Structure formats: structure tokens, C-alpha cells
Amino acid sequence: MTTTVSTSQGARSWAPLALSFAIAQLIEVFLHEGSHAVAALALGYPPTIGQFVENSAVEGSTSGTHAVIAAAGPVGSLVVGLLFCALYRRPSRRHGFGGMLMMWLAMTGIVSAVGYVVVMPFLTMGDTAVVADTFGIPVGARYAIATGSMVALYFACRPLATMWLDTLPAGLPLATVDDRRRTVTRLWIPYVIGFALLVPAGIGGDPVIVLVGLFGCWGPGMALVGFMTMWARRPYQRPERAGERAAWPAPAWGFVLYIAIVAFYLLVLRPGLSLPG
């Protein structure tokens, strides 16, 4: 009986989880690029935010200027993630589409920030690689920093796993290790669907930039789900809350919000959102 209920609940979760992930990820990407833009403005360079990219007219500027603008993106992502972690504290966690959206905003912000450090040795045009080049960090040290960041990401997924379990509907069994592990491994399906929902926001953009931007969303998410699966094996006590829902909601406003964000990417960010200096 437990398996039947669990499987049924899992199938119903695909649409709201995928939709909330796509919305949160597109918001996080925009705020990440917006952080680059704010740093550029602060330094006196007019920026333009595009699809999965920010461009600043920094020709002739110092390498330090490039480093500050590059670092602002991951720092902005981290701030967003920590902010939503603080807002979505355990006593306030409820099952619902809004809760899932808050959860994903916290997760995507933190994982994106740490993920940028992890890919420092590999993504030579990435934000952290620009910072590393500016400070002359040797290749060996970059790999050591990336390895340490992967370890940090592993431990960061411990509270995120608890956040995920807290956000689940009351009807989903979580008493055993296998129950909790299954709830996380099922994230792969809505995660893949949610990733596909990111693609329309990149239509018409520079193919290389969009591909790199999508990869930047895909890679950290894989690590997130993998590490959360490990942490979900730990002992867990579900918070007692009255009036919890036992179903997965997929409200109409969620679809409207997703369409509005994709339209913003296509109609505003594709031609470029220029911010005057």
C-alpha cells in the first residue's frame, strides 16, 4: 500500500515540481546576470542584460574591473540563495506551489554560486575563471579549490535535503530510509522536464552563450539531486503542522508566471535590456 501511494504521489508531482523549478531557475539566472550589471554600473560601465548573459562596455578597463564584475554574479546568486533559505525557515515551510518555488530559489542560488567555483578549472570563460586569471591562481590551485568547493556543495546539500523533505505533502511516506531516498531520486524526472522548460527562454539568443547558460543550470542540479539523495538517508522527523495538504498543487498562476517570464526573456532580454550608466 505504501508503494502504491508513494508512486501515485510521485507521478502527480512532476508538473508542479518541474514548473516551479523552471520559474525559480530563470529568476535566479536573471538575478545572477543582474548582479553583474549592478557591479558594472557601480564601476561606471553601462551594462546590457541578455539571455543567460550580461555584457558591459569595459574595453580598456583594468583586469581588476573585469574581476569585480565577474565575481558579482556568483556572489549575487549566493546572496539570493541564502536570502530564500532565511525566508523559508523550517517553521514556515508548507506544502504548496509557493513553498516549492521558495525551495527552488534557495537551492538554485546556493548551488549555482558553489557550482561556479567547482567549474573554475574547466570553464575558461566563466566568472570564477576570470577572477582566477586576474589573481594569477595556478592551475593546480584551481583544481584544489574546485575539489574543496565540491566538498562544500556536498555539505550544503544537507540542509537542502531537509528543506525538500519538509516541503513534501503530508500523504507521502517518509518514515524509512528507502521512503526518503525514493522521494529524492524521483526528482530526476521533474528536474529533466524543468530543464526542458528552460530552453524556450533561450530561443533566438547566441547559441554558444545559451548552451553554456543551460549547462550552467544542468550540471549543478545533477550534483544537487545526487548529494541530496545521500543526505536523505539520515534520520528525519517530519514537522507536525495542522491543515497540511495531501496533494501536489499545480495552480494556474504558476503556468501564467512561467509564460510571463519566458516572454520577458524573449521580448526584453533577447534584444538586450540596457541599463544607462
C-alpha atoms as a printed R data frame, in Angstrom:
    type eleno elety resid chain resno      x      y       z
1   ATOM     1    CA   MET     A     1  0.000  0.000   0.000
2   ATOM     2    CA   THR     A     2  2.832  2.406   0.843
3   ATOM     3    CA   THR     A     3  4.475  1.822  -2.528
4   ATOM     4    CA   THR     A     4  1.205  2.460  -4.379
5   ATOM     5    CA   VAL     A     5  0.556  5.718  -2.550
6   ATOM     6    CA   SER     A     6  4.164  6.800  -2.972
7   ATOM     7    CA   THR     A     7  4.209  6.060  -6.713
8   ATOM     8    CA   SER     A     8  0.912  7.845  -7.281
9   ATOM     9    CA   GLN     A     9  2.055 10.898  -5.338
10  ATOM    10    CA   GLY     A    10  5.358 10.897  -7.224
11  ATOM    11    CA   ALA     A    11  3.676 10.936 -10.640
12  ATOM    12    CA   ARG     A    12  1.427 13.829  -9.628
13  ATOM    13    CA   SER     A    13  4.476 15.801  -8.509
14  ATOM    14    CA   TRP     A    14  6.112 16.052 -11.928
15  ATOM    15    CA   ALA     A    15  4.203 19.059 -13.289
16  ATOM    16    CA   PRO     A    16  4.356 21.367 -10.218
17  ATOM    17    CA   LEU     A    17  7.951 20.444  -9.414
18  ATOM    18    CA   ALA     A    18  9.142 20.943 -12.997
19  ATOM    19    CA   LEU     A    19  7.224 24.197 -13.372
20  ATOM    20    CA   SER     A    20  8.394 25.645 -10.060
21  ATOM    21    CA   PHE     A    21 11.992 24.635 -10.849
22  ATOM    22    CA   ALA     A    22 11.897 26.312 -14.270
23  ATOM    23    CA   ILE     A    23 10.442 29.529 -12.830
24  ATOM    24    CA   ALA     A    24 12.967 29.649  -9.988
25  ATOM    25    CA   GLN     A    25 15.909 28.852 -12.262
26  ATOM    26    CA   LEU     A    26 15.009 31.547 -14.787
27  ATOM    27    CA   ILE     A    27 14.580 34.076 -11.962
28  ATOM    28    CA   GLU     A    28 17.944 33.049 -10.481
29  ATOM    29    CA   VAL     A    29 19.692 33.380 -13.855
30  ATOM    30    CA   PHE     A    30 18.279 36.862 -14.359
31  ATOM    31    CA   LEU     A    31 19.300 37.937 -10.849
32  ATOM    32    CA   HIS     A    32 22.765 36.450 -11.442
33  ATOM    33    CA   GLU     A    33 23.212 38.464 -14.617
34  ATOM    34    CA   GLY     A    34 21.637 41.450 -12.886
35  ATOM    35    CA   SER     A    35 24.325 41.243 -10.204
36  ATOM    36    CA   HIS     A    36 26.956 41.558 -12.930
37  ATOM    37    CA   ALA     A    37 25.063 44.585 -14.237
38  ATOM    38    CA   VAL     A    38 24.862 46.261 -10.820
39  ATOM    39    CA   ALA     A    39 28.614 45.843 -10.343
40  ATOM    40    CA   ALA     A    40 29.274 47.276 -13.812
41  ATOM    41    CA   LEU     A    41 27.026 50.261 -13.086
42  ATOM    42    CA   ALA     A    42 28.792 50.860  -9.765
43  ATOM    43    CA   LEU     A    43 32.097 50.984 -11.616
44  ATOM    44    CA   GLY     A    44 30.743 53.361 -14.251
45  ATOM    45    CA   TYR     A    45 30.230 50.957 -17.142
46  ATOM    46    CA   PRO     A    46 26.790 50.754 -18.816
47  ATOM    47    CA   PRO     A    47 25.689 47.095 -18.928
48  ATOM    48    CA   THR     A    48 23.235 45.177 -21.060
49  ATOM    49    CA   ILE     A    49 21.489 42.054 -19.777
50  ATOM    50    CA   GLY     A    50 20.658 39.398 -22.360
51  ATOM    51    CA   GLN     A    51 19.543 35.775 -22.394
52  ATOM    52    CA   PHE     A    52 21.845 33.962 -19.953
53  ATOM    53    CA   VAL     A    53 24.464 36.693 -20.337
54  ATOM    54    CA   GLU     A    54 25.459 40.211 -19.288
55  ATOM    55    CA   ASN     A    55 27.635 42.447 -21.426
56  ATOM    56    CA   SER     A    56 29.450 45.525 -20.162
57  ATOM    57    CA   ALA     A    57 31.329 48.082 -22.230
58  ATOM    58    CA   VAL     A    58 34.584 47.645 -20.289
59  ATOM    59    CA   GLU     A    59 37.090 47.947 -23.127
60  ATOM    60    CA   GLY     A    60 40.332 49.415 -21.860
61  ATOM    61    CA   SER     A    61 39.461 48.804 -18.218
62  ATOM    62    CA   THR     A    62 41.780 47.108 -15.770
63  ATOM    63    CA   SER     A    63 41.759 43.382 -15.109
64  ATOM    64    CA   GLY     A    64 40.578 44.203 -11.598
65  ATOM    65    CA   THR     A    65 37.430 45.771 -13.037
66  ATOM    66    CA   HIS     A    66 36.720 42.632 -15.037
67  ATOM    67    CA   ALA     A    67 37.268 40.515 -11.926
68  ATOM    68    CA   VAL     A    68 34.870 42.561  -9.782
69  ATOM    69    CA   ILE     A    69 32.126 42.416 -12.410
70  ATOM    70    CA   ALA     A    70 32.693 38.682 -12.957
71  ATOM    71    CA   ALA     A    71 32.656 37.882  -9.237
72  ATOM    72    CA   ALA     A    72 29.424 39.808  -8.711
73  ATOM    73    CA   GLY     A    73 27.392 37.116 -10.494
74  ATOM    74    CA   PRO     A    74 28.212 34.147  -8.228
75  ATOM    75    CA   VAL     A    75 28.105 36.414  -5.172
76  ATOM    76    CA   GLY     A    76 24.658 37.620  -6.221
77  ATOM    77    CA   SER     A    77 23.477 34.029  -6.683
78  ATOM    78    CA   LEU     A    78 24.759 33.112  -3.232
79  ATOM    79    CA   VAL     A    79 23.013 36.087  -1.644
80  ATOM    80    CA   VAL     A    80 19.737 35.140  -3.350
81  ATOM    81    CA   GLY     A    81 20.058 31.533  -2.197
82  ATOM    82    CA   LEU     A    82 20.872 32.447   1.390
83  ATOM    83    CA   LEU     A    83 18.103 35.040   1.444
84  ATOM    84    CA   PHE     A    84 15.474 32.498   0.465
85  ATOM    85    CA   CYS     A    85 16.954 29.982   2.905
86  ATOM    86    CA   ALA     A    86 16.439 32.577   5.633
87  ATOM    87    CA   LEU     A    87 12.925 33.421   4.457
88  ATOM    88    CA   TYR     A    88 11.890 29.806   4.047
89  ATOM    89    CA   ARG     A    89 12.770 28.727   7.561
90  ATOM    90    CA   ARG     A    90 11.625 25.381   8.851
91  ATOM    91    CA   PRO     A    91  8.671 26.643  10.964
92  ATOM    92    CA   SER     A    92  7.289 28.443   7.899
93  ATOM    93    CA   ARG     A    93  7.622 25.577   5.408
94  ATOM    94    CA   ARG     A    94  4.332 24.423   3.928
95  ATOM    95    CA   HIS     A    95  3.475 22.140   1.056
96  ATOM    96    CA   GLY     A    96  2.208 24.127  -1.881
97  ATOM    97    CA   PHE     A    97  3.415 25.665  -5.123
98  ATOM    98    CA   GLY     A    98  4.673 28.757  -3.313
99  ATOM    99    CA   GLY     A    99  6.675 26.559  -0.959
100 ATOM   100    CA   MET     A   100  8.203 24.654  -3.858
101 ATOM   101    CA   LEU     A   101  9.124 27.928  -5.545
102 ATOM   102    CA   MET     A   102 10.817 29.216  -2.386
103 ATOM   103    CA   MET     A   103 12.653 25.901  -2.035
104 ATOM   104    CA   TRP     A   104 13.981 26.017  -5.594
105 ATOM   105    CA   LEU     A   105 15.039 29.678  -5.280
106 ATOM   106    CA   ALA     A   106 17.094 28.782  -2.217
107 ATOM   107    CA   MET     A   107 18.576 25.690  -3.860
108 ATOM   108    CA   THR     A   108 19.377 27.157  -7.277
109 ATOM   109    CA   GLY     A   109 21.027 30.240  -5.773
110 ATOM   110    CA   ILE     A   110 23.341 28.332  -3.449
111 ATOM   111    CA   VAL     A   111 24.129 25.547  -5.891
112 ATOM   112    CA   SER     A   112 24.784 27.990  -8.731
113 ATOM   113    CA   ALA     A   113 27.241 30.015  -6.643
114 ATOM   114    CA   VAL     A   114 29.206 26.984  -5.461
115 ATOM   115    CA   GLY     A   115 28.962 25.382  -8.890
116 ATOM   116    CA   TYR     A   116 30.758 28.325 -10.485
117 ATOM   117    CA   VAL     A   117 33.747 27.667  -8.222
118 ATOM   118    CA   VAL     A   118 33.645 23.945  -8.999
119 ATOM   119    CA   VAL     A   119 33.953 24.594 -12.754
120 ATOM   120    CA   MET     A   120 36.737 27.168 -12.368
121 ATOM   121    CA   PRO     A   121 39.451 24.957 -13.963
122 ATOM   122    CA   PHE     A   122 37.222 23.796 -16.816
123 ATOM   123    CA   LEU     A   123 35.068 26.745 -17.905
124 ATOM   124    CA   THR     A   124 37.769 29.181 -19.009
125 ATOM   125    CA   MET     A   125 35.287 31.914 -19.921
126 ATOM   126    CA   GLY     A   126 33.337 31.510 -16.698
127 ATOM   127    CA   ASP     A   127 33.063 34.087 -13.929
128 ATOM   128    CA   THR     A   128 35.387 32.362 -11.482
129 ATOM   129    CA   ALA     A   129 37.985 31.655 -14.187
130 ATOM   130    CA   VAL     A   130 38.147 35.407 -14.895
131 ATOM   131    CA   VAL     A   131 38.793 36.044 -11.204
132 ATOM   132    CA   ALA     A   132 41.411 33.277 -11.088
133 ATOM   133    CA   ASP     A   133 43.176 34.706 -14.150
134 ATOM   134    CA   THR     A   134 43.213 38.173 -12.593
135 ATOM   135    CA   PHE     A   135 44.885 36.955  -9.418
136 ATOM   136    CA   GLY     A   136 47.177 34.547 -11.236
137 ATOM   137    CA   ILE     A   137 45.953 31.438  -9.419
138 ATOM   138    CA   PRO     A   138 47.962 28.415 -10.657
139 ATOM   139    CA   VAL     A   139 46.197 25.547 -12.397
140 ATOM   140    CA   GLY     A   140 46.922 23.128  -9.559
141 ATOM   141    CA   ALA     A   141 45.448 25.517  -7.017
142 ATOM   142    CA   ARG     A   142 42.345 25.930  -9.169
143 ATOM   143    CA   TYR     A   143 41.741 22.188  -9.127
144 ATOM   144    CA   ALA     A   144 42.268 22.136  -5.364
145 ATOM   145    CA   ILE     A   145 39.764 24.975  -4.903
146 ATOM   146    CA   ALA     A   146 37.287 23.223  -7.209
147 ATOM   147    CA   THR     A   147 37.631 19.987  -5.229
148 ATOM   148    CA   GLY     A   148 37.119 21.812  -1.950
149 ATOM   149    CA   SER     A   149 34.060 23.520  -3.395
150 ATOM   150    CA   MET     A   150 32.564 20.178  -4.401
151 ATOM   151    CA   VAL     A   151 33.016 19.025  -0.802
152 ATOM   152    CA   ALA     A   152 31.374 22.266   0.368
153 ATOM   153    CA   LEU     A   153 28.483 21.630  -2.015
154 ATOM   154    CA   TYR     A   154 28.067 18.158  -0.562
155 ATOM   155    CA   PHE     A   155 27.671 19.558   2.955
156 ATOM   156    CA   ALA     A   156 25.458 22.419   1.730
157 ATOM   157    CA   CYS     A   157 23.045 19.791   0.427
158 ATOM   158    CA   ARG     A   158 22.372 18.523   3.957
159 ATOM   159    CA   PRO     A   159 20.039 21.395   4.949
160 ATOM   160    CA   LEU     A   160 18.683 21.476   1.406
161 ATOM   161    CA   ALA     A   161 17.683 17.821   1.700
162 ATOM   162    CA   THR     A   162 15.799 18.637   4.892
163 ATOM   163    CA   MET     A   163 14.151 21.557   3.130
164 ATOM   164    CA   TRP     A   164 12.994 19.204   0.377
165 ATOM   165    CA   LEU     A   165 11.557 16.675   2.831
166 ATOM   166    CA   ASP     A   166  9.815 19.431   4.794
167 ATOM   167    CA   THR     A   167  8.127 20.701   1.630
168 ATOM   168    CA   LEU     A   168  6.604 17.335   0.693
169 ATOM   169    CA   PRO     A   169  2.843 16.743   1.079
170 ATOM   170    CA   ALA     A   170  1.524 15.118   4.232
171 ATOM   171    CA   GLY     A   171  0.376 11.981   2.401
172 ATOM   172    CA   LEU     A   172  3.859 10.997   1.214
173 ATOM   173    CA   PRO     A   173  5.531  8.353   3.440
174 ATOM   174    CA   LEU     A   174  8.910  9.384   4.854
175 ATOM   175    CA   ALA     A   175  9.314  7.003   7.795
176 ATOM   176    CA   THR     A   176 12.014  4.749   6.337
177 ATOM   177    CA   VAL     A   177 15.348  5.389   4.656
178 ATOM   178    CA   ASP     A   178 14.015  3.886   1.410
179 ATOM   179    CA   ASP     A   179 10.974  6.181   1.535
180 ATOM   180    CA   ARG     A   180 13.140  9.273   1.850
181 ATOM   181    CA   ARG     A   181 15.641  8.118  -0.752
182 ATOM   182    CA   ARG     A   182 12.875  7.462  -3.264
183 ATOM   183    CA   THR     A   183 11.433 10.955  -2.822
184 ATOM   184    CA   VAL     A   184 14.768 12.486  -3.832
185 ATOM   185    CA   THR     A   185 15.602 10.108  -6.674
186 ATOM   186    CA   ARG     A   186 12.183 10.892  -8.152
187 ATOM   187    CA   LEU     A   187 13.395 14.466  -8.557
188 ATOM   188    CA   TRP     A   188 15.295 13.352 -11.672
189 ATOM   189    CA   ILE     A   189 12.129 13.192 -13.766
190 ATOM   190    CA   PRO     A   190 10.698 16.657 -12.942
191 ATOM   191    CA   TYR     A   191 14.243 18.045 -12.990
192 ATOM   192    CA   VAL     A   192 14.714 16.888 -16.593
193 ATOM   193    CA   ILE     A   193 11.273 18.241 -17.530
194 ATOM   194    CA   GLY     A   194 12.034 21.518 -15.761
195 ATOM   195    CA   PHE     A   195 15.346 21.766 -17.586
196 ATOM   196    CA   ALA     A   196 13.500 21.355 -20.898
197 ATOM   197    CA   LEU     A   197 11.222 24.221 -19.844
198 ATOM   198    CA   LEU     A   198 14.284 26.490 -19.702
199 ATOM   199    CA   VAL     A   199 15.021 26.040 -23.401
200 ATOM   200    CA   PRO     A   200 12.219 28.322 -24.750
201 ATOM   201    CA   ALA     A   201 13.733 31.241 -22.818
202 ATOM   202    CA   GLY     A   202 16.915 30.922 -24.895
203 ATOM   203    CA   ILE     A   203 15.261 30.906 -28.344
204 ATOM   204    CA   GLY     A   204 16.882 33.445 -30.653
205 ATOM   205    CA   GLY     A   205 19.892 34.022 -28.433
206 ATOM   206    CA   ASP     A   206 23.547 33.347 -29.183
207 ATOM   207    CA   PRO     A   207 23.662 29.523 -29.434
208 ATOM   208    CA   VAL     A   208 27.003 29.192 -27.635
209 ATOM   209    CA   ILE     A   209 26.010 31.518 -24.788
210 ATOM   210    CA   VAL     A   210 22.614 29.867 -24.376
211 ATOM   211    CA   LEU     A   211 24.189 26.391 -24.426
212 ATOM   212    CA   VAL     A   212 26.747 27.380 -21.786
213 ATOM   213    CA   GLY     A   213 23.994 29.021 -19.728
214 ATOM   214    CA   LEU     A   214 21.845 25.889 -19.871
215 ATOM   215    CA   PHE     A   215 24.827 23.718 -18.990
216 ATOM   216    CA   GLY     A   216 25.415 26.009 -16.006
217 ATOM   217    CA   CYS     A   217 21.902 25.133 -14.842
218 ATOM   218    CA   TRP     A   218 22.130 21.418 -15.615
219 ATOM   219    CA   GLY     A   219 25.470 20.471 -14.033
220 ATOM   220    CA   PRO     A   220 24.956 21.903 -10.523
221 ATOM   221    CA   GLY     A   221 21.433 20.486 -10.451
222 ATOM   222    CA   MET     A   222 22.766 16.979 -11.078
223 ATOM   223    CA   ALA     A   223 25.133 17.359  -8.121
224 ATOM   224    CA   LEU     A   224 22.279 18.755  -6.014
225 ATOM   225    CA   VAL     A   225 19.997 15.765  -6.566
226 ATOM   226    CA   GLY     A   226 22.844 13.285  -6.137
227 ATOM   227    CA   PHE     A   227 24.069 14.744  -2.846
228 ATOM   228    CA   MET     A   228 20.536 15.242  -1.520
229 ATOM   229    CA   THR     A   229 19.888 11.540  -2.109
230 ATOM   230    CA   MET     A   230 22.788 10.723   0.213
231 ATOM   231    CA   TRP     A   231 21.652 13.136   2.940
232 ATOM   232    CA   ALA     A   232 18.045 11.925   2.726
233 ATOM   233    CA   ARG     A   233 19.221  8.664   4.291
234 ATOM   234    CA   ARG     A   234 19.799 10.437   7.606
235 ATOM   235    CA   PRO     A   235 17.194 10.232  10.399
236 ATOM   236    CA   TYR     A   236 14.348 12.631   9.754
237 ATOM   237    CA   GLN     A   237 11.415 13.851  11.798
238 ATOM   238    CA   ARG     A   238  8.570 15.442   9.861
239 ATOM   239    CA   PRO     A   239  7.358 18.697  11.464
240 ATOM   240    CA   GLU     A   240  3.842 18.461  12.857
241 ATOM   241    CA   ARG     A   241  1.626 21.030  11.157
242 ATOM   242    CA   ALA     A   242 -2.131 21.255  11.114
243 ATOM   243    CA   GLY     A   243 -4.141 21.523   7.924
244 ATOM   244    CA   GLU     A   244 -1.431 20.336   5.546
245 ATOM   245    CA   ARG     A   245 -2.329 19.393   2.011
246 ATOM   246    CA   ALA     A   246 -2.017 15.804   0.909
247 ATOM   247    CA   ALA     A   247 -1.916 16.608  -2.821
248 ATOM   248    CA   TRP     A   248  0.506 18.208  -5.259
249 ATOM   249    CA   PRO     A   249 -0.838 21.567  -6.453
250 ATOM   250    CA   ALA     A   250 -0.231 22.933  -9.954
251 ATOM   251    CA   PRO     A   251 -2.057 26.280  -9.877
252 ATOM   252    CA   ALA     A   252 -2.992 28.275 -12.947
253 ATOM   253    CA   TRP     A   253 -0.949 31.230 -11.717
254 ATOM   254    CA   GLY     A   254  2.167 29.067 -11.891
255 ATOM   255    CA   PHE     A   255  1.685 28.491 -15.623
256 ATOM   256    CA   VAL     A   256  0.906 32.190 -16.140
257 ATOM   257    CA   LEU     A   257  4.061 33.183 -14.257
258 ATOM   258    CA   TYR     A   258  6.186 30.789 -16.322
259 ATOM   259    CA   ILE     A   259  4.786 32.146 -19.600
260 ATOM   260    CA   ALA     A   260  5.355 35.729 -18.413
261 ATOM   261    CA   ILE     A   261  8.998 35.017 -17.522
262 ATOM   262    CA   VAL     A   262  9.692 33.281 -20.840
263 ATOM   263    CA   ALA     A   263  8.052 36.222 -22.644
264 ATOM   264    CA   PHE     A   264 10.316 38.584 -20.674
265 ATOM   265    CA   TYR     A   265 13.383 36.623 -21.823
266 ATOM   266    CA   LEU     A   266 12.238 36.676 -25.459
267 ATOM   267    CA   LEU     A   267 10.807 40.185 -25.726
268 ATOM   268    CA   VAL     A   268 13.108 42.096 -23.374
269 ATOM   269    CA   LEU     A   269 16.323 40.158 -22.862
270 ATOM   270    CA   ARG     A   270 16.738 38.831 -26.409
271 ATOM   271    CA   PRO     A   271 17.136 42.352 -27.875
272 ATOM   272    CA   GLY     A   272 19.020 43.311 -24.694
273 ATOM   273    CA   LEU     A   273 17.996 45.156 -21.542
274 ATOM   274    CA   SER     A   274 20.329 48.143 -21.438
275 ATOM   275    CA   LEU     A   275 20.884 49.978 -18.178
276 ATOM   276    CA   PRO     A   276 22.152 53.557 -18.591
277 ATOM   277    CA   GLY     A   277 25.298 54.413 -16.657
